Amino acid sequence: MVLADEEHTITQLVTSLGLEDRWRVIEHFAEYGSWNRETVERQLLRTADEHRPARCGRYRTVAVDDTKSHRTSADVWGTCTFHESTARSPNRAETVRAHNWVVLGELVPGQPWTYLPLASRLYCRQKQLPSGERFQTKTRQAAELLRETDAESATPVLAAFDGAYANETVIRPCLQPAPGKRPIHIVTRLRKDARLYRVPAAGAKSPRGGRPRKWGQRLPAPQHHGQWNVRWQRGKAYLYGRVRKFRYKCRECCWSVTGATQPMRAFVFDVEGYAKPWYTITSAPDLSVAQVVAVFAARFRQEDGFRDHKQRLGMEQCRAWTKEPVLRTFQAQLVAQALLRLVQFRLQRQRRHRHWWTPPPWNPQKAHPSILDLRRLFWKHRGRFSHLVLRLENFAKPPQAHCPCGKATARAA
């Protein structure tokens, strides 16, 4: 995946490594080979947990979103039809066929933040579900991915996602875990007309008598934040490529999505360079305001990761048609992208390798390495990788022994 120049086909992969005589073997493995995908996900989660260079406070920050990989044939396993606006893509038909992936990745703090894809699930619409498959909504898949990440993480998890996942199906399992599990705190977008309430006082009764109040007094919606009895405050944080100043209002409240017993912090951010305010809500009580707005803005790094996945690692060029090759190819691409970034972190920590890349002549202002820069680093060593592949192939073959009858038999390991 990393060493291919343009199209990520098996023919180009073996050609780039000089292994044309191994084409049939690799093609057979791509079609019929197998591995335990769940085990690979768990190991990648543990590897990223051990080698990531920074945390956001005491949290491991992850992001969840979905992306589409367009396919042209209805015979490809797991595809669904989707309607797309012609204004967004004028050269594409309104109805397209695609794989829809729910992807979880880690957001590593820095300037800029870095995205590491870790796990994924393929979503299929119920009416177009392949036979023998169990239907799950995208929000249910997102909740399962977050829970599995928390189970493998040594530190608490902080989940960041857009408003499409800010509903009870995702948030309730995060904040109200099963006995013995840690809560997963969240940072997400808040609707401008969200229902917010004061935190109810313990034992407060209804003004008309009767049972104690479950919800506190209704608060003005975020779009009416001018009616909040709090003052604007100021701060600054690294947002979208540079340090920006912002004003903010913060309000302790309860949110209709999380329930009357879960205290939340609702924010309205007026960020330098943006005409519209940002409405954000979090359940993490120990995050600073700068950390909250930085995590909220860092979600966009996952979109950059999707772009790299499509343009640099061949998501849109997948030639798989059946179930297992479709699932395994996507996971192999995720693992390749994550390991490239982990290699980048290791090179940056080693003083003798700090200058492993240089800005290109056509963009001397470039300040940070990209996935393409990491791939170019590997391209310089294609010959050594081809020798490595050959040695691994020979190492994997069991030694041969000859029985008295003259027939060669494989010696037991």
C-alpha positions as CSV (number, residue, x, y, z in Angstrom):
1,M,0.0,0.0,0.0
2,V,2.8,2.4,0.9
3,L,5.2,1.6,-1.9
4,A,2.8,1.9,-4.9
5,D,3.2,5.0,-7.0
6,E,-0.3,5.7,-8.3
7,E,-2.8,2.9,-8.6
8,H,-2.8,0.5,-5.6
9,T,-3.2,-2.7,-7.7
10,I,-1.4,-5.9,-7.0
11,T,0.3,-5.6,-10.4
12,Q,1.8,-2.3,-9.5
13,L,2.7,-3.4,-6.0
14,V,4.8,-6.3,-7.2
15,T,6.3,-4.3,-10.0
16,S,7.4,-1.5,-7.6
17,L,9.2,-4.2,-5.5
18,G,10.6,-6.1,-8.4
19,L,8.7,-9.2,-7.4
20,E,6.8,-9.9,-10.7
21,D,7.4,-13.7,-10.3
22,R,5.4,-13.6,-7.0
23,W,2.3,-12.1,-8.6
24,R,0.3,-15.3,-8.6
25,V,1.1,-16.0,-4.9
26,I,0.2,-12.5,-3.7
27,E,-3.0,-12.5,-5.8
28,H,-4.0,-15.8,-4.3
29,F,-3.4,-14.5,-0.8
30,A,-5.4,-11.3,-1.5
31,E,-8.4,-13.4,-2.5
32,Y,-8.2,-16.3,-0.1
33,G,-5.8,-15.4,2.7
34,S,-7.3,-14.5,6.1
35,W,-6.4,-13.1,9.5
36,N,-8.4,-12.2,12.6
37,R,-9.5,-8.6,12.0
38,E,-10.6,-8.1,15.7
39,T,-7.2,-9.2,17.0
40,V,-5.5,-6.8,14.5
41,E,-7.7,-3.9,15.8
42,R,-6.9,-4.6,19.4
43,Q,-3.2,-4.8,18.8
44,L,-3.2,-1.6,16.8
45,L,-5.1,0.1,19.7
46,R,-2.5,-1.1,22.1
47,T,0.4,-0.1,19.9
48,A,-0.9,3.4,19.4
49,D,-1.5,3.7,23.2
50,E,2.1,2.7,23.9
51,H,3.8,4.9,21.3
52,R,1.7,8.1,20.9
53,P,3.7,11.1,22.1
54,A,1.1,13.2,23.9
55,R,-2.3,13.3,25.6
56,C,-4.9,15.9,26.0
57,G,-4.9,16.4,29.8
58,R,-5.4,12.9,31.2
59,Y,-7.4,11.7,28.3
60,R,-6.8,9.6,25.1
61,T,-8.7,11.7,22.5
62,V,-10.5,9.8,19.7
63,A,-12.8,10.9,16.9
64,V,-15.6,9.0,15.2
65,D,-17.1,9.8,11.8
66,D,-18.2,8.0,8.6
67,T,-16.9,8.2,5.1
68,K,-17.9,6.8,1.7
69,S,-15.8,4.8,-0.7
70,H,-17.5,4.9,-4.1
71,R,-18.0,1.7,-6.2
72,T,-19.5,1.5,-9.6
73,S,-21.0,-1.9,-9.6
74,A,-24.0,-3.3,-7.7
75,D,-22.3,-6.7,-7.6
76,V,-19.7,-5.6,-5.1
77,W,-20.5,-7.0,-1.6
78,G,-21.7,-4.5,1.0
79,T,-22.5,-1.5,-1.2
80,C,-25.5,0.8,-0.7
81,T,-27.0,3.6,-2.7
82,F,-26.7,7.2,-1.5
83,H,-28.1,10.5,-2.7
84,E,-25.6,13.3,-3.1
85,S,-26.2,16.9,-3.7
86,T,-25.1,18.0,-7.2
87,A,-24.0,21.3,-5.7
88,R,-21.4,19.4,-3.7
89,S,-20.2,17.3,-6.6
90,P,-21.5,18.7,-10.0
91,N,-19.8,16.0,-12.1
92,R,-21.3,13.1,-10.1
93,A,-24.8,11.5,-10.4
94,E,-27.3,12.3,-7.7
95,T,-27.5,8.6,-6.8
96,V,-24.2,6.8,-6.2
97,R,-23.2,3.4,-5.0
98,A,-20.6,3.2,-2.2
99,H,-19.3,1.5,0.9
100,N,-20.1,3.5,4.0
101,W,-17.5,3.1,6.7
102,V,-17.7,4.2,10.3
103,V,-14.2,4.9,11.4
104,L,-12.6,5.6,14.8
105,G,-9.2,7.2,15.0
106,E,-7.0,8.8,17.6
107,L,-6.3,12.6,17.7
108,V,-2.8,13.2,19.0
109,P,-2.3,16.8,20.4
110,G,0.3,19.0,18.8
111,Q,0.7,21.9,16.4
112,P,-1.0,20.6,14.3
113,W,-2.9,17.6,15.8
114,T,-2.3,14.3,14.1
115,Y,-4.8,11.6,13.2
116,L,-4.3,7.9,13.6
117,P,-7.0,5.6,12.2
118,L,-7.5,2.6,14.5
119,A,-10.8,0.7,13.8
120,S,-13.7,0.6,11.4
121,R,-17.1,-0.9,10.7
122,L,-19.0,-1.2,7.5
123,Y,-22.5,0.2,7.6
124,C,-25.2,-1.2,5.3
125,R,-28.7,0.1,5.0
126,Q,-31.2,-2.4,6.3
127,K,-33.1,-2.8,3.0
128,Q,-29.8,-3.4,1.2
129,L,-28.1,-5.6,3.8
130,P,-26.3,-8.6,2.4
131,S,-27.8,-12.0,3.3
132,G,-26.6,-13.4,6.6
133,E,-25.4,-10.1,8.0
134,R,-26.8,-8.4,11.2
135,F,-28.1,-4.9,10.9
136,Q,-26.7,-2.1,13.1
137,T,-27.2,1.6,12.8
138,K,-24.2,3.8,12.4
139,T,-24.7,5.3,15.9
140,R,-24.7,1.8,17.4
141,Q,-21.5,0.9,15.6
142,A,-19.9,4.1,16.8
143,A,-20.8,3.3,20.4
144,E,-19.4,-0.2,20.1
145,L,-16.1,1.2,18.7
146,L,-15.8,3.6,21.5
147,R,-16.4,0.9,24.1
148,E,-13.9,-1.4,22.6
149,T,-11.3,1.4,22.5
150,D,-11.9,2.1,26.2
151,A,-11.5,-1.6,27.0
152,E,-8.0,-1.6,25.4
153,S,-6.9,1.8,26.6
154,A,-4.8,2.3,29.7
155,T,-6.1,5.9,30.1
156,P,-9.6,7.3,30.0
157,V,-11.0,8.1,26.6
158,L,-12.4,11.4,25.4
159,A,-14.6,11.1,22.3
160,A,-15.0,13.9,19.8
161,F,-17.7,13.7,17.1
162,D,-20.0,15.9,15.0
163,G,-23.6,16.6,15.6
164,A,-24.7,13.6,13.6
165,Y,-23.6,11.3,16.4
166,A,-24.7,13.6,19.3
167,N,-27.7,11.5,20.2
168,E,-28.8,9.1,22.9
169,T,-27.7,6.0,21.0
170,V,-24.0,7.1,21.2
171,I,-23.9,9.3,24.3
172,R,-25.8,7.3,26.8
173,P,-23.6,4.2,26.5
174,C,-20.6,6.4,26.8
175,L,-21.7,8.4,29.9
176,Q,-23.7,5.6,31.6
177,P,-21.5,2.5,31.2
178,A,-22.1,-1.0,32.6
179,P,-21.0,-1.8,36.1
180,G,-17.2,-2.0,36.3
181,K,-16.6,0.2,33.2
182,R,-15.3,3.7,33.0
183,P,-17.4,6.5,31.6
184,I,-16.2,7.9,28.2
185,H,-16.4,11.7,28.3
186,I,-17.4,13.6,25.1
187,V,-16.9,16.8,23.3
188,T,-19.4,17.4,20.5
189,R,-21.3,20.0,18.5
190,L,-24.4,21.4,20.2
191,R,-27.5,22.2,18.2
192,K,-28.5,25.9,18.2
193,D,-31.9,25.0,19.5
194,A,-30.8,22.4,22.0
195,R,-32.8,21.9,25.2
196,L,-30.7,22.9,28.2
197,Y,-31.8,23.0,31.8
198,R,-30.4,24.2,35.1
199,V,-28.8,21.6,37.3
200,P,-31.6,20.6,39.7
201,A,-31.0,21.2,43.4
202,A,-31.1,18.0,45.5
203,G,-34.6,17.4,46.7
204,A,-36.1,20.4,45.0
205,K,-39.9,20.2,44.7
206,S,-42.1,21.5,42.0
207,P,-43.6,24.9,42.7
208,R,-47.0,23.4,42.5
209,G,-46.2,20.7,45.0
210,G,-46.0,17.0,44.4
211,R,-42.9,14.9,43.5
212,P,-39.4,16.4,43.4
213,R,-38.5,18.0,40.2
214,K,-36.6,15.8,37.7
215,W,-35.4,18.6,35.5
216,G,-34.3,22.1,36.6
217,Q,-35.6,25.3,35.0
218,R,-35.4,25.5,31.2
219,L,-32.5,27.7,30.0
220,P,-32.4,29.7,26.8
221,A,-31.2,27.8,23.8
222,P,-27.6,28.3,22.6
223,Q,-28.8,30.6,19.7
224,H,-30.2,32.9,22.4
225,H,-27.0,32.9,24.5
226,G,-27.4,36.6,24.9
227,Q,-30.0,35.8,27.6
228,W,-27.5,33.7,29.6
229,N,-26.6,35.5,32.8
230,V,-22.8,35.0,32.2
231,R,-20.2,37.3,30.8
232,W,-18.0,36.9,27.8
233,Q,-14.5,35.8,28.6
234,R,-11.4,35.6,26.5
235,G,-8.8,33.0,25.6
236,K,-6.6,31.6,22.8
237,A,-5.8,28.2,21.4
238,Y,-4.2,26.5,18.4
239,L,-7.1,26.1,15.9
240,Y,-7.0,25.3,12.2
241,G,-3.3,25.9,11.6
242,R,-2.5,28.8,13.9
243,V,-3.0,30.3,17.3
244,R,-6.4,32.1,17.4
245,K,-8.0,34.4,19.9
246,F,-11.6,33.7,20.9
247,R,-14.4,34.9,23.2
248,Y,-16.6,32.4,25.0
249,K,-19.5,31.9,27.3
250,C,-19.8,28.8,29.5
251,R,-22.9,27.6,31.3
252,E,-23.3,24.6,33.7
253,C,-26.4,22.8,32.7
254,C,-28.1,19.5,32.0
255,W,-28.8,18.4,28.4
256,S,-31.9,16.6,27.2
257,V,-29.8,14.1,25.4
258,T,-27.7,13.0,28.4
259,G,-30.4,13.1,31.0
260,A,-31.3,15.1,34.1
261,T,-28.5,13.6,36.3
262,Q,-25.5,14.2,34.1
263,P,-23.9,17.7,34.6
264,M,-22.6,19.2,31.4
265,R,-20.8,22.4,30.3
266,A,-22.2,24.2,27.3
267,F,-20.0,26.7,25.4
268,V,-20.6,29.4,22.9
269,F,-17.3,30.3,21.1
270,D,-16.8,33.5,19.0
271,V,-13.5,32.5,17.2
272,E,-11.3,34.9,15.4
273,G,-11.7,34.5,11.6
274,Y,-15.2,32.9,11.8
275,A,-18.4,34.8,11.3
276,K,-20.7,32.3,13.0
277,P,-20.4,31.2,16.7
278,W,-19.5,27.6,17.6
279,Y,-21.8,25.8,19.9
280,T,-20.1,23.0,21.9
281,I,-20.8,20.8,24.9
282,T,-18.7,18.5,27.0
283,S,-19.0,16.2,29.9
284,A,-15.3,16.3,30.9
285,P,-15.1,18.5,34.1
286,D,-11.3,18.8,34.2
287,L,-10.7,20.1,30.6
288,S,-9.7,23.7,30.3
289,V,-11.6,26.0,27.9
290,A,-8.7,26.0,25.5
291,Q,-8.6,22.2,25.5
292,V,-12.3,22.0,24.8
293,V,-12.2,24.3,21.7
294,A,-8.9,22.7,20.5
295,V,-10.4,19.2,20.6
296,F,-13.6,20.4,18.9
297,A,-11.5,21.9,16.1
298,A,-9.2,18.9,15.9
299,R,-12.1,16.7,14.7
300,F,-11.3,18.1,11.2
301,R,-8.0,16.2,11.2
302,Q,-10.1,13.1,10.7
303,E,-11.4,14.5,7.4
304,D,-7.7,15.1,6.4
305,G,-7.1,11.5,7.2
306,F,-10.0,10.4,5.0
307,R,-8.5,12.4,2.2
308,D,-5.1,10.8,2.6
309,H,-6.7,7.4,2.7
310,K,-8.5,8.0,-0.6
311,Q,-5.7,9.8,-2.4
312,R,-2.5,8.1,-1.0
313,L,-3.5,4.6,0.1
314,G,-6.1,3.6,-2.5
315,M,-9.4,3.6,-0.8
316,E,-11.2,4.5,-4.0
317,Q,-9.1,2.0,-6.0
318,C,-10.0,-1.1,-4.2
319,R,-10.5,-4.0,-6.6
320,A,-12.1,-6.4,-4.1
321,W,-15.6,-7.7,-4.8
322,T,-16.4,-10.3,-2.1
323,K,-16.9,-9.9,1.7
324,E,-13.5,-10.9,3.2
325,P,-11.3,-9.1,0.6
326,V,-13.4,-5.9,1.0
327,L,-13.1,-5.9,4.8
328,R,-9.4,-7.0,4.9
329,T,-8.3,-4.4,2.3
330,F,-9.8,-1.5,4.1
331,Q,-8.2,-2.7,7.4
332,A,-4.8,-3.1,5.8
333,Q,-5.1,0.5,4.5
334,L,-6.0,1.8,8.0
335,V,-3.1,-0.1,9.6
336,A,-0.7,1.2,6.9
337,Q,-1.8,4.8,7.6
338,A,-1.5,4.5,11.3
339,L,1.9,2.9,11.2
340,L,3.2,5.6,8.9
341,R,2.3,8.2,11.5
342,L,3.9,6.2,14.3
343,V,7.1,6.0,12.2
344,Q,6.9,9.8,11.9
345,F,6.6,10.2,15.8
346,R,9.6,7.9,16.2
347,L,11.7,9.8,13.7
348,Q,10.9,13.1,15.4
349,R,11.9,11.8,18.8
350,Q,15.3,10.7,17.5
351,R,17.7,13.6,17.3
352,R,19.7,12.1,14.4
353,H,16.6,11.7,12.3
354,R,14.9,15.1,12.9
355,H,15.7,16.3,9.4
356,W,14.4,13.2,7.6
357,W,12.2,15.4,5.3
358,T,12.5,18.8,3.7
359,P,9.9,21.1,2.2
360,P,9.6,20.8,-1.6
361,P,10.9,23.6,-3.8
362,W,7.4,24.5,-4.9
363,N,6.2,24.9,-1.3
364,P,9.0,26.2,0.9
365,Q,6.6,27.4,3.5
366,K,5.4,23.9,4.3
367,A,6.0,23.3,8.0
368,H,4.8,19.7,8.7
369,P,5.3,16.3,7.0
370,S,2.5,14.7,5.2
371,I,1.6,11.1,4.4
372,L,3.1,11.6,1.0
373,D,6.4,12.7,2.6
374,L,6.4,9.5,4.7
375,R,5.7,7.4,1.5
376,R,8.6,9.1,-0.3
377,L,10.9,8.1,2.6
378,F,9.9,4.5,2.1
379,W,10.3,4.7,-1.7
380,K,14.0,5.3,-1.3
381,H,14.4,1.8,0.1
382,R,12.3,-0.2,-2.3
383,G,15.2,-2.6,-3.0
384,R,15.7,-3.4,0.7
385,F,11.9,-4.1,1.1
386,S,11.9,-6.5,-1.8
387,H,14.7,-8.5,-0.2
388,L,12.9,-8.4,3.1
389,V,9.7,-9.8,1.4
390,L,11.7,-12.6,-0.2
391,R,13.4,-13.5,3.1
392,L,10.1,-13.5,5.0
393,E,8.6,-15.8,2.3
394,N,11.5,-18.3,2.6
395,F,11.3,-18.1,6.4
396,A,7.6,-18.9,6.4
397,K,8.2,-22.2,4.5
398,P,8.5,-25.2,6.9
399,P,11.7,-27.3,6.5
400,Q,11.4,-30.4,4.4
401,A,12.2,-33.9,5.7
402,H,12.4,-37.1,3.7
403,C,10.7,-40.3,4.8
404,P,12.2,-43.7,4.2
405,C,9.9,-44.2,1.2
406,G,11.5,-41.3,-0.6
407,K,8.6,-38.9,-0.4
408,A,9.2,-35.3,1.0
409,T,7.1,-34.5,4.0
410,A,6.7,-31.3,5.9
411,R,8.3,-31.6,9.4
412,A,6.0,-30.7,12.2
413,A,6.7,-27.4,13.9
